Amino acid sequence: MAHAGRPVARRFDSIHDPGLVERWTRLEESGCATAFLSLDFARSMEDGLAPERHGTPFYIAIDDAQSGAPLMIVPLIAETRLGVRRLGFLDYGMVDYHFPLVDAKACADPQRFLAIRQAFDAALPPHDALLLCKVIREYRGVPNPLWTEDRLIDTGEGASRIDLDPDSLERARRNHSVYPKMAKQLAKLRKLPGFEIVEARKPCEIDQILNVMARQRQQRMSVQGIPDLFQDPAVFAHYRRLAMDGCKDGRILLLGLRVGDTWLATSYCLCHQGVVTGILCSLDEGPYRKHSPGLIATILEIEWGRRNGFALYDFGAGSYGYKDRFGGRHRVIKALGIPATLRGSGYLALCRARIALRLWLRDRPAMAQAARRAKRLLAAALGRRRDPQSGVARRTRPLPLG
């Protein structure tokens, strides 16, 4: 029996469970959540990707024992690889931050914060290792109950965001030359016959921009030998579903820049709880690239967020140099690895070695490309089929939870 005032945990096997939907809706409306854990985004992942991928999704909800109010929801996935029972964040490569839905007031109380984490740990099913690869310390000032200082692994990754209040944005414009430079480039483009900025709202516009985005990304990534998750039909369908529902009411911002029939750049943003999050973009490699249409698209997203009353623009995960040009505040992204068995400890040691190798290869692009080719050949030799364009491994059979 739960002690008075101590949080209690419940596990759900489907996001369509009415009890989970009620808790999710309450936390999303009154708590703190990233755009990647909106109910629409999570439902689309479970319905569209879980049937095709390895692993079994499940959800742990932490409630207040006395009031029954939801305090935290963590979407997880259980899978077994090479005999290792691994738990991870429900991600499928599309969630930038491993930050759960939380009650902000509960997380501000140190004792309740600790109790929430302890309830979560006790509710986990039997496993060898818990590995969350994109943990952030806080989101919009709310601490992450999953952040465990002595269990973190440095990944070399990060993200940045900028405040959209008038003073902060004006300061960024003064201190960073990208803003006036892109204003000049946009002015040049506006003088070209047939130039247009398309904010997709109609289904035909959504399909047109998404198809252009997929084609441009495929052309660019294939030259670099990098798989693009957006080429996976299930992932493409996921973003299309969200856009078809969200473009008409501002939950999704889908932009395209074109001159006549030539598309210069496209971009895709999630708009949720006062934050515009840029997650996808593409760029044409033709003659208009000299105008930096990708940077212009980012400026247009920022301006759209300001006009529509959003508080932050989030560049999403990835420590790319172009993001620094906008004057954003940085956040560190780390991995969280907690072993539950000796086998799990060995698995996490391998994970740390793999991350260290990836960081070493980051400054050696030729060797990194050779390593990716060797990885694909090894996976094929082991019978692990992956789509050559998206890099996605397909599901073979469902995995029961213990």
C-alpha angles and dihedrals in degrees: 000000000000118000116243110276094007114123118250126213130221128186124217127191098201135038087221092066105120092225092054093044090054092050093044093050092050094049094044091052100042106016136055124282139152121239088255090067099049108130090244093053094046094045091051091051094051095043098041106031110023094071090058102039139073117265140036121266121223136162133224116206121192116205134186106258095221105038099025089227114152114252103175141358121196119189110210141175128214121206139158120223123176089344095308116124103216131185120200142162115282096256119129086195093292104093113086098191130038095215119134130221105270144176102247095208093052091050090052091062108080094209095048090043090057092043091053091054093047091051090051093051092049092051097056115114120238110297144148099227142006111214122178109178104191108041120160125195096230143351120216090342096309113120119235113241089205094060107105111179100207094047099053126119121207109237099175089236130126146155139214140211138185131217115244099204111121096252095048094045093048090050090051091050091051096046101040122059095205091082099058092036092055091045088059092047091049090050089054092050092049089060092059116098110251097017112149140169108215120201101191117230105140121073091242091054092047093051093045095052095042092051090049089049092052093049095047093046092049092051093048098043095045091058089055093044092239121138114236115215090204089071090067107101093222092052092046089050090050093057091042091054091051092047095049090056100032108041093070095057103031100260089115126037112200116179136182131184117204145165107210107308094343115097111209100187143341133203139188126203136183112221113200138147096348096315129106108203120194110213110155136032141158137195136205114233094211132105095294092065089090087073091061095234091177092061090044089054090053090051090050090052091051092049091047090053092050093049092049096050101256118154101209142027111209118199091202128229121328131081097237119164096230091064091062089061090071096058100244130167113252129231126190121235116204138172122246116213123180120171121212097182139022088259089054091052090055091048093051091048088058090048091053090050091050092051091048090052092049091052090049091051093048092086092041105064097172092053090044091055091049090050091053091052091049090049092053091049092049092049090051091049090052091050095249103142117209130178106250094222102040100026090225121152114214126231119257103185140344118271117222120223120235 
